[in-house]
Amino acid sequence: MTEVGLAYQAGRVEPLTVVDPFAAVLTDGLGQVPGPVWTPWPVPDGWRLSGVGFSPDATVTSWLGPSPLAGFPVEALLIADEPGSDVGSWFAGLPSRHVRTDVVSWSPYARFEVEGHHTPLWWVPDAKHDRAAYVGEFGGQWLWVVIHPAAAGTLVADSWTLVDARELGPEMAVVPVAELSARLLVEPGFG
């Protein structure tokens, strides 16, 4: 595991612990993760786990897979964060720490099934142009889906079913893995 400084509140730096994808599936690497580790289940064809990052208030799961349209590689970050932790806002590339409150007044762009519940996701218009970002709420936490590159953002229309990987037990051993995502190893902060 690796710790990286994660600056998501003014003047405060929290550690982001990163779990290598091989450790996540072959050992008890997820045992100390405090929040949900969102995992598409069953894992869509061609998709592979590329790491898990967590802090006391947030988890980030990285998945690599094919683009639904052009065949180029895509990275999907599935983020669960407590309100006010702002980790999802940073990964979405928002210019400030908070998502616009009027986003949820629009019609949802997609719905994911999260632990048996249909969960609406709204498009976040203020995200950086190199990614597509969507946000919803599940279990009192924000659920963020951040897609790199932005051109592959339509993959959320595929309506994944998400489960908490910590609950998979021995089934975790069949999750395909990729190299650790470089996006989990950056030292983010708001400028």
N, CA, C and O of each residue as an XYZ file, in Angstrom:
764
protein
N       0.841     -1.182      0.000
C       0.000      0.000      0.000
C       0.876      1.232      0.000
O       1.989      1.224      0.528
N       0.364      2.282     -0.595
C       1.090      3.527     -0.730
C       0.236      4.642     -0.159
O      -0.983      4.638     -0.333
N       0.861      5.606      0.526
C       0.110      6.765      0.994
C       0.513      7.980      0.187
O       1.699      8.214     -0.049
N      -0.467      8.746     -0.233
C      -0.266      9.953     -1.022
C      -1.025     11.065     -0.327
O      -2.138     10.841      0.149
N      -0.448     12.274     -0.254
C      -1.161     13.392      0.367
C      -2.369     13.772     -0.466
O      -2.245     13.968     -1.675
N      -3.513     13.880      0.143
C      -4.733     14.248     -0.559
C      -5.272     15.519      0.082
O      -5.866     15.471      1.159
N      -5.065     16.654     -0.576
C      -5.515     17.935     -0.024
C      -6.914     18.215     -0.532
O      -7.075     18.663     -1.668
N      -7.919     17.966      0.270
C      -9.264     18.225     -0.203
C     -10.029     19.183      0.684
O     -11.218     19.414      0.464
N      -9.377     19.738      1.669
C      -9.977     20.831      2.419
C      -8.893     21.861      2.652
O      -7.734     21.509      2.867
N      -9.254     23.112      2.612
C      -8.276     24.193      2.692
C      -7.367     24.022      3.905
O      -7.829     23.955      5.044
N      -6.062     23.954      3.635
C      -5.083     23.891      4.706
C      -4.961     22.548      5.387
O      -4.183     22.418      6.333
N      -5.690     21.554      4.951
C      -5.640     20.253      5.610
C      -5.287     19.178      4.594
O      -5.848     19.152      3.498
N      -4.380     18.308      4.940
C      -3.991     17.220      4.057
C      -4.287     15.905      4.764
O      -3.830     15.679      5.884
N      -5.033     15.061      4.123
C      -5.364     13.735      4.650
C      -4.627     12.691      3.826
O      -4.405     12.907      2.635
N      -4.244     11.581      4.412
C      -3.577     10.543      3.622
C      -4.572      9.760      2.761
O      -5.664      9.412      3.210
N      -4.174      9.495      1.531
C      -4.934      8.607      0.660
C      -4.105      7.327      0.573
O      -2.997      7.338      0.036
N      -4.623      6.260      1.083
C      -3.930      4.984      1.016
C      -4.360      4.283     -0.259
O      -5.555      4.181     -0.537
N      -3.399      3.797     -1.037
C      -3.682      3.166     -2.316
C      -3.380      1.677     -2.213
O      -2.303      1.277     -1.770
N      -4.342      0.867     -2.626
C      -4.199     -0.589     -2.619
C      -3.980     -1.051     -4.051
O      -4.809     -0.787     -4.922
N      -2.884     -1.732     -4.300
C      -2.589     -2.304     -5.606
C      -3.709     -3.282     -5.983
O      -4.210     -3.995     -5.114
N      -4.109     -3.331     -7.256
C      -5.221     -4.219     -7.620
C      -4.938     -5.692     -7.344
O      -5.857     -6.438     -7.007
N      -3.687     -6.123     -7.480
C      -3.359     -7.526     -7.206
C      -3.544     -7.837     -5.723
O      -4.038     -8.905     -5.363
N      -3.139     -6.889     -4.859
C      -3.327     -7.079     -3.422
C      -4.807     -7.078     -3.059
O      -5.222     -7.784     -2.140
N      -5.600     -6.290     -3.774
C      -7.030     -6.211     -3.476
C      -7.742     -7.522     -3.736
O      -8.664     -7.885     -3.005
N      -7.322     -8.245     -4.779
C      -8.041     -9.477     -5.119
C      -7.396    -10.732     -4.525
O      -8.089    -11.728     -4.319
N      -6.094    -10.711     -4.246
C      -5.417    -11.925     -3.792
C      -5.175    -11.983     -2.291
O      -4.907    -13.055     -1.751
N      -5.266    -10.849     -1.612
C      -5.059    -10.824     -0.166
C      -6.249    -10.125      0.468
O      -7.243     -9.837     -0.199
N      -6.140     -9.861      1.735
C      -7.201     -9.111      2.417
C      -6.916     -7.620      2.325
O      -7.064     -6.899      3.312
N      -6.508     -7.150      1.147
C      -6.145     -5.751      0.946
C      -7.287     -4.780      1.156
O      -7.049     -3.589      1.360
N      -8.518     -5.254      1.112
C      -9.668     -4.370      1.294
C     -10.193     -4.385      2.725
O     -11.121     -3.648      3.060
N      -9.603     -5.215      3.555
C     -10.089     -5.367      4.917
C     -10.065     -4.101      5.744
O     -10.885     -3.944      6.648
N      -9.135     -3.182      5.454
C      -9.051     -1.953      6.245
C      -9.728     -0.756      5.586
O      -9.690      0.348      6.128
N     -10.348     -0.960      4.420
C     -11.028      0.142      3.738
C     -12.321      0.449      4.491
O     -13.161     -0.435      4.657
N     -12.494      1.702      4.953
C     -13.645      2.012      5.799
C     -14.977      2.187      5.065
O     -16.036      2.043      5.676
N     -14.939      2.495      3.762
C     -16.177      2.759      3.036
C     -16.377      1.791      1.901
O     -15.528      0.934      1.657
N     -17.495      1.914      1.198
C     -17.796      0.979      0.118
C     -16.770      1.062     -1.013
O     -16.337      2.147     -1.401
N     -16.396     -0.094     -1.526
C     -15.474     -0.217     -2.660
C     -16.347     -0.623     -3.843
O     -16.531     -1.812     -4.104
N     -16.891      0.379     -4.569
C     -17.861      0.097     -5.619
C     -17.222     -0.666     -6.772
O     -16.198     -0.272     -7.330
N     -17.869     -1.769     -7.097
C     -17.387     -2.697     -8.112
C     -18.545     -3.087     -9.016
O     -19.599     -3.494     -8.528
N     -18.361     -2.968    -10.341
C     -19.429     -3.457    -11.222
C     -19.500     -4.982    -11.107
O     -18.480     -5.667    -11.177
N     -20.728     -5.505    -10.927
C     -20.871     -6.953    -10.739
C     -22.117     -7.441    -11.447
O     -23.211     -6.954    -11.159
N     -21.991     -8.367    -12.348
C     -20.724     -8.962    -12.760
C     -19.863     -7.932    -13.498
O     -20.371     -6.964    -14.062
N     -18.548     -8.167    -13.478
C     -17.624     -7.252    -14.142
C     -17.898     -7.312    -15.644
O     -17.895     -8.397    -16.227
N     -18.136     -6.147    -16.285
C     -18.398     -6.147    -17.730
C     -17.202     -6.700    -18.522
O     -16.054     -6.571    -18.097
N     -17.485     -7.309    -19.667
C     -16.435     -7.878    -20.519
C     -15.367     -6.840    -20.829
O     -15.675     -5.712    -21.212
N     -14.123     -7.229    -20.660
C     -13.001     -6.376    -20.993
C     -12.581     -5.404    -19.908
O     -11.571     -4.719    -20.072
N     -13.306     -5.314    -18.817
C     -12.984     -4.382    -17.738
C     -12.115     -5.055    -16.682
O     -12.277     -6.239    -16.388
N     -11.170     -4.262    -16.105
C     -10.237     -4.786    -15.107
C     -10.062     -3.770    -13.972
O     -10.042     -2.562    -14.206
N      -9.940     -4.267    -12.769
C      -9.674     -3.433    -11.600
C      -8.253     -2.895    -11.699
O      -7.312     -3.652    -11.939
N      -8.098     -1.564    -11.511
C      -6.762     -0.982    -11.587
C      -6.399     -0.203    -10.328
O      -5.570      0.705    -10.378
N      -7.005     -0.546     -9.216
C      -6.603      0.021     -7.934
C      -7.748      0.558     -7.111
O      -8.842      0.830     -7.604
N      -7.443      0.701     -5.814
C      -8.395      1.242     -4.847
C      -7.640      2.251     -4.002
O      -6.534      1.971     -3.538
N      -8.227      3.419     -3.799
C      -7.662      4.411     -2.901
C      -8.689      4.755     -1.844
O      -9.891      4.761     -2.111
N      -8.209      5.046     -0.628
C      -9.175      5.406      0.407
C      -8.563      6.352      1.425
O      -7.352      6.382      1.643
N      -9.445      7.115      2.032
C      -9.125      7.990      3.157
C     -10.206      7.708      4.198
O     -11.084      6.881      3.953
N     -10.167      8.365      5.338
C     -11.225      8.110      6.326
C     -12.634      8.413      5.828
O     -13.600      7.840      6.330
N     -12.766      9.321      4.830
C     -14.081      9.766      4.387
C     -14.440      9.405      2.959
O     -15.512      9.787      2.490
N     -13.576      8.676      2.244
C     -13.846      8.422      0.829
C     -13.124      7.177      0.338
O     -12.092      6.775      0.876
N     -13.702      6.575     -0.708
C     -13.016      5.492     -1.422
C     -13.105      5.788     -2.912
O     -14.080      6.365     -3.395
N     -12.063      5.378     -3.627
C     -11.992      5.545     -5.071
C     -11.590      4.194     -5.647
O     -10.565      3.631     -5.260
N     -12.389      3.676     -6.565
C     -12.065      2.420     -7.237
C     -11.858      2.735     -8.712
O     -12.710      3.356     -9.349
N     -10.712      2.299     -9.254
C     -10.392      2.561    -10.654
C     -10.588      1.289    -11.475
O     -10.165      0.201    -11.085
N     -11.245      1.461    -12.630
C     -11.508      0.357    -13.563
C     -11.062      0.760    -14.962
O     -11.352      1.870    -15.408
N     -10.364     -0.124    -15.655
C      -9.941      0.100    -17.040
C     -10.729     -0.815    -17.954
O     -10.970     -1.977    -17.625
N     -11.135     -0.288    -19.111
C     -11.905     -1.101    -20.052
C     -11.950     -0.471    -21.419
O     -11.349      0.578    -21.649
N     -12.667     -1.111    -22.332
C     -12.765     -0.605    -23.700
C     -13.846      0.460    -23.829
O     -14.829      0.465    -23.089
N     -13.644      1.358    -24.780
C     -14.655      2.359    -25.081
C     -15.829      1.672    -25.771
O     -15.627      0.795    -26.611
N     -17.051      2.064    -25.424
C     -18.199      1.443    -26.078
C     -18.331      1.835    -27.553
O     -19.018      1.153    -28.314
N     -17.680      2.926    -27.960
C     -17.849      3.410    -29.325
C     -16.602      3.297    -30.191
O     -16.686      2.837    -31.330
N     -15.440      3.710    -29.673
C     -14.264      3.854    -30.524
C     -13.175      2.817    -30.281
O     -12.207      2.763    -31.038
N     -13.305      2.012    -29.268
C     -12.305      0.991    -29.013
C     -11.069      1.465    -28.269
O     -10.162      0.667    -28.033
N     -10.998      2.751    -27.887
C      -9.833      3.217    -27.137
C     -10.012      2.883    -25.656
O     -11.136      2.658    -25.207
N      -8.899      2.847    -24.882
C      -9.017      2.509    -23.459
C      -9.729      3.597    -22.669
O      -9.609      4.787    -22.960
N     -10.467      3.160    -21.671
C     -11.262      4.047    -20.831
C     -10.940      3.733    -19.374
O     -10.716      2.578    -19.012
N     -10.918      4.777    -18.541
C     -10.804      4.570    -17.105
C     -12.050      5.135    -16.447
O     -12.434      6.280    -16.688
N     -12.672      4.319    -15.615
C     -13.846      4.737    -14.848
C     -13.468      4.741    -13.374
O     -13.020      3.727    -12.838
N     -13.648      5.877    -12.725
C     -13.412      5.996    -11.294
C     -14.767      5.989    -10.597
O     -15.627      6.818    -10.893
N     -14.952      5.061     -9.679
C     -16.180      4.969     -8.890
C     -15.833      5.452     -7.487
O     -15.010      4.844     -6.803
N     -16.452      6.535     -7.065
C     -16.052      7.218     -5.839
C     -17.229      7.293     -4.881
O     -18.331      7.691     -5.259
N     -16.981      6.907     -3.640
C     -17.953      7.091     -2.559
C     -17.316      8.069     -1.590
O     -16.238      7.800     -1.058
N     -17.968      9.203     -1.353
C     -17.403     10.114     -0.358
C     -18.476     10.740      0.505
O     -19.608     10.973      0.082
N     -18.068     11.001      1.734
C     -18.948     11.656      2.685
C     -19.151     13.104      2.248
O     -18.217     13.716      1.731
N     -20.336     13.664      2.440
C     -20.532     15.081      2.134
C     -19.484     15.925      2.865
O     -19.263     15.765      4.065
N     -18.854     16.813      2.123
C     -17.827     17.669      2.696
C     -16.412     17.159      2.529
O     -15.464     17.908      2.764
N     -16.235     15.902      2.129
C     -14.861     15.404      1.951
C     -14.262     15.906      0.647
O     -13.046     16.079      0.556
N     -15.090     16.143     -0.362
C     -14.695     16.768     -1.617
C     -13.760     15.939     -2.486
O     -13.213     16.467     -3.454
N     -13.558     14.670     -2.181
C     -12.694     13.819     -2.998
C     -13.290     13.636     -4.390
O     -12.572     13.737     -5.385
N     -14.589     13.369     -4.471
C     -15.232     13.229     -5.768
C     -15.156     14.501     -6.590
O     -14.957     14.444     -7.804
N     -15.313     15.656     -5.941
C     -15.206     16.937     -6.642
C     -13.828     17.105     -7.267
O     -13.704     17.575     -8.398
N     -12.791     16.719     -6.524
C     -11.443     16.851     -7.072
C     -11.239     15.939     -8.274
O     -10.741     16.383     -9.308
N     -11.622     14.658     -8.151
C     -11.443     13.733     -9.268
C     -12.297     14.130    -10.475
O     -11.937     13.823    -11.611
N     -13.422     14.809    -10.240
C     -14.249     15.293    -11.346
C     -13.631     16.517    -12.010
O     -14.045     16.901    -13.104
N     -12.644     17.135    -11.359
C     -12.001     18.313    -11.939
C     -12.817     19.575    -11.783
O     -12.721     20.487    -12.605
N     -13.623     19.636    -10.732
C     -14.434     20.839    -10.526
C     -13.555     22.017    -10.131
O     -12.536     21.830     -9.467
N     -13.931     23.223    -10.528
C     -13.127     24.395    -10.198
C     -13.201     24.770     -8.718
O     -12.372     25.544     -8.239
N     -14.167     24.240     -7.996
C     -14.261     24.471     -6.558
C     -14.501     23.123     -5.889
O     -14.592     22.095     -6.560
N     -14.601     23.135     -4.575
C     -14.729     21.875     -3.848
C     -16.143     21.306     -3.863
O     -16.355     20.195     -3.379
N     -17.101     22.025     -4.397
C     -18.479     21.557     -4.288
C     -19.159     21.495     -5.648
O     -18.900     22.317     -6.527
N     -20.031     20.510     -5.806
C     -20.829     20.398     -7.017
C     -21.957     21.431     -6.959
O     -22.447     21.763     -5.880
N     -22.356     21.927     -8.106
C     -23.468     22.886     -8.162
C     -24.728     22.228     -7.615
O     -25.030     21.080     -7.942
N     -25.453     22.953     -6.789
C     -26.656     22.387     -6.181
C     -27.809     22.246     -7.164
O     -28.737     21.478     -6.908
N     -27.777     22.966     -8.281
C     -28.885     22.872     -9.223
C     -28.794     21.638    -10.117
O     -29.724     21.365    -10.876
N     -27.691     20.883    -10.044
C     -27.526     19.698    -10.886
C     -28.672     18.714    -10.675
O     -29.193     18.157    -11.641
N     -29.067     18.496     -9.432
C     -30.099     17.495     -9.154
C     -31.502     17.975     -9.502
O     -32.453     17.204     -9.379
N     -31.659     19.224     -9.932
C     -32.979     19.676    -10.365
C     -33.253     19.268    -11.816
O     -34.389     19.362    -12.280
N     -32.218     18.816    -12.536
C     -32.383     18.348    -13.903
C     -32.767     16.875    -13.883
O     -32.691     16.226    -12.840
N     -33.175     16.351    -15.023
C     -33.468     14.922    -15.117
C     -32.160     14.134    -15.006
O     -31.133     14.567    -15.530
N     -32.188     12.988    -14.332
C     -30.967     12.183    -14.237
C     -30.522     11.717    -15.622
O     -31.344     11.455    -16.499
N     -29.211     11.620    -15.798
C     -28.649     11.167    -17.070
C     -28.697      9.650    -17.175
O     -28.904      9.102    -18.257
N     -28.505      8.974    -16.046
C     -28.461      7.510    -16.034
C     -28.887      7.012    -14.661
O     -29.060      7.788    -13.721
N     -29.050      5.706    -14.573
C     -29.342      5.063    -13.286
C     -28.481      3.815    -13.182
O     -28.463      2.980    -14.087
N     -27.767      3.697    -12.068
C     -27.032      2.479    -11.760
C     -27.808      1.737    -10.688
O     -28.469      2.354     -9.853
N     -27.729      0.429    -10.710
C     -28.298     -0.346     -9.617
C     -27.201     -0.514     -8.582
O     -26.167     -1.120     -8.865
N     -27.416      0.016     -7.390
C     -26.424     -0.032     -6.326
C     -27.003     -0.839     -5.180
O     -27.964     -0.428     -4.529
N     -26.402     -1.991     -4.945
C     -26.857     -2.899     -3.891
C     -28.378     -3.092     -3.924
O     -29.050     -3.050     -2.894
N     -28.898     -3.303     -5.135
C     -30.313     -3.599     -5.306
C     -31.227     -2.391     -5.419
O     -32.441     -2.560     -5.535
N     -30.687     -1.179     -5.389
C     -31.496      0.039     -5.469
C     -31.140      0.813     -6.731
O     -29.962      1.003     -7.033
N     -32.150      1.259     -7.468
C     -31.910      2.094     -8.644
C     -31.497      3.482     -8.161
O     -32.242      4.158     -7.451
N     -30.307      3.887     -8.557
C     -29.721      5.132     -8.074
C     -29.501      6.078     -9.244
O     -28.718      5.765    -10.142
N     -30.180      7.242     -9.259
C     -29.999      8.181    -10.367
C     -28.631      8.863    -10.312
O     -28.089      9.135     -9.241
N     -28.093      9.128    -11.507
C     -26.834      9.858    -11.653
C     -27.079     11.069    -12.535
O     -27.690     10.962    -13.599
N     -26.599     12.222    -12.087
C     -26.733     13.455    -12.842
C     -25.393     13.842    -13.438
O     -24.346     13.670    -12.814
N     -25.441     14.370    -14.659
C     -24.246     14.877    -15.317
C     -23.772     16.125    -14.595
O     -24.582     16.971    -14.214
N     -22.464     16.245    -14.404
C     -21.861     17.403    -13.748
C     -21.252     18.292    -14.835
O     -20.194     17.963    -15.371
N     -21.898     19.406    -15.167
C     -21.453     20.226    -16.300
C     -20.145     20.974    -16.077
O     -19.511     21.394    -17.044
N     -19.727     21.149    -14.832
C     -18.532     21.940    -14.544
C     -17.247     21.120    -14.525
O     -16.181     21.665    -14.239
N     -17.323     19.826    -14.823
C     -16.129     18.987    -14.798
C     -15.138     19.439    -15.868
O     -15.520     20.054    -16.863
N     -13.867     19.127    -15.651
C     -12.855     19.462    -16.658
C     -13.212     18.799    -17.975
O     -13.854     17.748    -18.003
N     -12.788     19.425    -19.070
C     -13.178     18.974    -20.412
C     -12.588     17.616    -20.794
O     -13.068     17.000    -21.745
N     -11.563     17.127    -20.088
C     -10.939     15.857    -20.450
C     -11.621     14.639    -19.829
O     -11.161     13.512    -20.015
N     -12.710     14.855    -19.096
C     -13.421     13.762    -18.415
C     -14.907     14.043    -18.382
O     -15.339     15.185    -18.539
N     -15.686     12.994    -18.177
C     -17.127     13.137    -17.966
C     -17.398     12.747    -16.520
O     -16.860     11.753    -16.032
N     -18.221     13.515    -15.840
C     -18.496     13.252    -14.431
C     -19.995     13.213    -14.179
O     -20.769     13.974    -14.759
N     -20.375     12.304    -13.296
C     -21.774     12.112    -12.916
C     -21.804     11.936    -11.405
O     -20.868     11.385    -10.824
N     -22.858     12.395    -10.774
C     -22.961     12.282     -9.323
C     -24.379     11.872     -8.940
O     -25.353     12.264     -9.582
N     -24.469     11.088     -7.896
C     -25.734     10.669     -7.310
C     -25.531     10.507     -5.817
O     -24.503     10.914     -5.274
N     -26.502      9.919     -5.162
C     -26.411      9.712     -3.713
C     -26.873      8.305     -3.399
O     -27.888      7.833     -3.913
N     -26.104      7.640     -2.538
C     -26.513      6.322     -2.069
C     -26.044      6.154     -0.631
O     -24.870      6.360     -0.322
N     -26.952      5.786      0.227
C     -26.608      5.507      1.619
C     -26.031      6.685      2.373
O     -25.197      6.506      3.260
N     -26.467      7.901      2.031
C     -25.974      9.079      2.732
C     -24.619      9.564      2.254
O     -24.052     10.486      2.841
N     -24.087      8.960      1.195
C     -22.811      9.381      0.620
C     -23.018      9.772     -0.836
O     -23.973      9.345     -1.484
N     -22.092     10.598     -1.338
C     -22.083     10.898     -2.758
C     -21.532      9.697     -3.501
O     -20.580      9.060     -3.050
N     -22.129      9.390     -4.635
C     -21.614      8.380     -5.555
C     -21.214      9.120     -6.816
O     -22.059      9.681     -7.514
N     -19.922      9.119     -7.105
C     -19.380      9.776     -8.290
C     -18.945      8.727     -9.291
O     -18.398      7.690     -8.915
N     -19.187      8.992    -10.564
C     -18.656      8.187    -11.654
C     -17.920      9.174    -12.553
O     -18.536     10.050    -13.161
N     -16.603      9.027    -12.634
C     -15.767      9.923    -13.432
C     -15.114      9.087    -14.523
O     -14.420      8.112    -14.237
N     -15.341      9.475    -15.780
C     -14.887      8.706    -16.940
C     -13.795      9.481    -17.681
O     -13.967     10.659    -17.997
N     -12.690      8.821    -17.951
C     -11.600      9.373    -18.777
C     -11.470      8.500    -20.007
O     -11.380      7.281    -19.857
N     -11.454      9.040    -21.211
C     -11.661     10.434    -21.592
C     -13.151     10.774    -21.643
O     -14.010      9.895    -21.563
N     -13.432     12.057    -21.778
C     -14.817     12.537    -21.787
C     -15.644     11.912    -22.903
O     -16.848     11.707    -22.744
N     -15.004     11.607    -24.034
C     -15.731     11.041    -25.178
C     -16.370      9.697    -24.857
O     -17.280      9.264    -25.565
N     -15.915      9.035    -23.813
C     -16.476      7.740    -23.437
C     -17.539      7.861    -22.352
O     -18.004      6.852    -21.822
N     -17.921      9.077    -22.022
C     -18.874      9.303    -20.945
C     -20.217      8.640    -21.128
O     -20.944      8.442    -20.154
N     -20.565      8.291    -22.358
C     -21.858      7.648    -22.592
C     -21.924      6.233    -22.025
O     -22.997      5.631    -21.995
N     -20.799      5.698    -21.580
C     -20.850      4.332    -21.054
C     -21.712      4.214    -19.810
O     -22.138      3.113    -19.462
N     -21.984      5.348    -19.118
C     -22.870      5.260    -17.955
C     -24.291      4.888    -18.369
O     -25.081      4.442    -17.537
N     -24.618      5.065    -19.632
C     -25.940      4.663    -20.108
C     -26.098      3.147    -20.090
O     -27.213      2.638    -20.197
N     -24.971      2.414    -19.952
C     -25.025      0.955    -19.857
C     -25.584      0.479    -18.524
O     -25.855     -0.710    -18.355
N     -25.760      1.397    -17.574
C     -26.403      1.106    -16.300
C     -25.771     -0.081    -15.576
O     -26.383     -1.143    -15.466
N     -24.567      0.097    -15.093
C     -23.877     -0.947    -14.337
C     -24.616     -1.278    -13.051
O     -25.353     -0.454    -12.510
N     -24.412     -2.474    -12.581
C     -24.859     -2.888    -11.258
C     -23.633     -2.857    -10.364
O     -22.630     -3.505    -10.666
N     -23.700     -2.104     -9.253
C     -22.560     -1.968     -8.353
C     -22.809     -2.707     -7.052
O     -23.910     -2.695     -6.502
N     -21.744     -3.356     -6.575
C     -21.749     -3.982     -5.260
C     -20.507     -3.518     -4.518
O     -19.562     -3.021     -5.130
N     -20.510     -3.676     -3.220
C     -19.344     -3.359     -2.402
C     -18.414     -4.565     -2.444
O     -18.775     -5.647     -1.980
N     -17.215     -4.382     -3.001
C     -16.263     -5.484     -3.164
C     -15.892     -6.125     -1.830
O     -15.494     -7.289     -1.799
N     -16.013     -5.400     -0.748
C     -15.691     -5.972      0.567
C     -16.644     -7.109      0.919
O     -16.332     -7.940      1.773
N     -17.814     -7.150      0.261
C     -18.802     -8.188      0.534
C     -18.670     -9.400     -0.389
O     -19.381    -10.389     -0.208
N     -17.770     -9.339     -1.376
C     -17.653    -10.432     -2.349
C     -16.952    -11.663     -1.794
O     -17.190    -12.773     -2.270
N     -16.098    -11.489     -0.802
C     -15.389    -12.620     -0.216
C     -14.539    -13.333     -1.253
O     -13.804    -12.683     -1.997
N     -14.623    -14.677     -1.321
C     -13.781    -15.445     -2.234
C     -14.008    -15.114     -3.712
O     -13.140    -15.365     -4.546
N     -15.187    -14.545     -4.035
C     -15.448    -14.186     -5.432
C     -14.509    -13.085     -5.922
O     -14.350    -12.899     -7.129
N     -13.892    -12.360     -5.002
C     -12.947    -11.303     -5.377
C     -11.780    -11.881     -6.172
O     -11.186    -11.176     -6.987
N     -11.443    -13.143     -5.952
C     -10.305    -13.762     -6.628
C     -10.508    -13.895     -8.138
O      -9.538    -14.093     -8.869
N     -11.748    -13.789     -8.618
C     -11.997    -13.909    -10.060
C     -12.083    -12.546    -10.755
O     -12.298    -12.484    -11.965
N     -11.917    -11.464    -10.005
C     -11.970    -10.131    -10.603
C     -10.697     -9.921    -11.428
O      -9.593    -10.060    -10.900
N     -10.836     -9.586    -12.724
C      -9.648     -9.335    -13.548
C      -8.956     -8.046    -13.110
O      -9.612     -7.086    -12.706
N      -7.617     -8.034    -13.194
C      -6.858     -6.873    -12.731
C      -5.956     -6.325    -13.830
O      -5.611     -7.020    -14.785
N      -5.588     -5.063    -13.666
C      -4.660     -4.360    -14.552
C      -3.595     -3.709    -13.671
O      -3.638     -3.825    -12.446
N      -2.652     -3.032    -14.295
C      -1.656     -2.293    -13.524
C      -2.333     -1.178    -12.740
O      -3.418     -0.716    -13.091
N      -1.666     -0.758    -11.672
C      -2.177      0.300    -10.816
C      -2.352      1.599    -11.598
O      -1.456      2.019    -12.330
N      -3.500      2.224    -11.437
C      -3.817      3.488    -12.110
C      -2.941      4.620    -11.588
O      -2.823      4.813    -10.378
N      -2.331      5.365    -12.501
C      -1.532      6.533    -12.130
C      -2.413      7.629    -11.534
O      -1.915      8.458    -10.772
N      -3.692      7.657    -11.853
C      -4.589      8.689    -11.312
C      -4.743      8.570     -9.803
O      -5.055      9.557     -9.137
N      -4.532      7.386     -9.258
C      -4.633      7.200     -7.817
C      -3.371      7.651     -7.089
O      -3.371      7.765     -5.863
N      -2.301      7.906     -7.830
C      -1.009      8.229     -7.204
C      -0.653      9.712     -7.261
O       0.458     10.095     -6.892
N      -1.572     10.540     -7.713
C      -1.297     11.978     -7.774
C      -1.565     12.622     -6.421
O      -2.236     12.037     -5.572
N      -1.051     13.802     -6.227
C      -1.320     14.537     -4.994
C      -2.272     15.669     -5.309
O      -1.840     16.774     -5.635
N      -3.573     15.403     -5.216
C      -4.559     16.407     -5.612
C      -4.730     17.519     -4.583
O      -4.365     17.384     -3.416
N      -5.283     18.591     -5.049
C      -5.657     19.714     -4.210
C      -6.389     20.739     -5.052
O      -6.287     20.717     -6.279
N      -7.109     21.617     -4.430
C      -7.847     22.642     -5.162
C      -6.987     23.891     -5.241
O      -6.369     24.311     -4.263
N      -6.966     24.477     -6.449
C      -6.142     25.675     -6.633
C      -6.909     26.944     -6.421
O      -6.347     28.032     -6.542
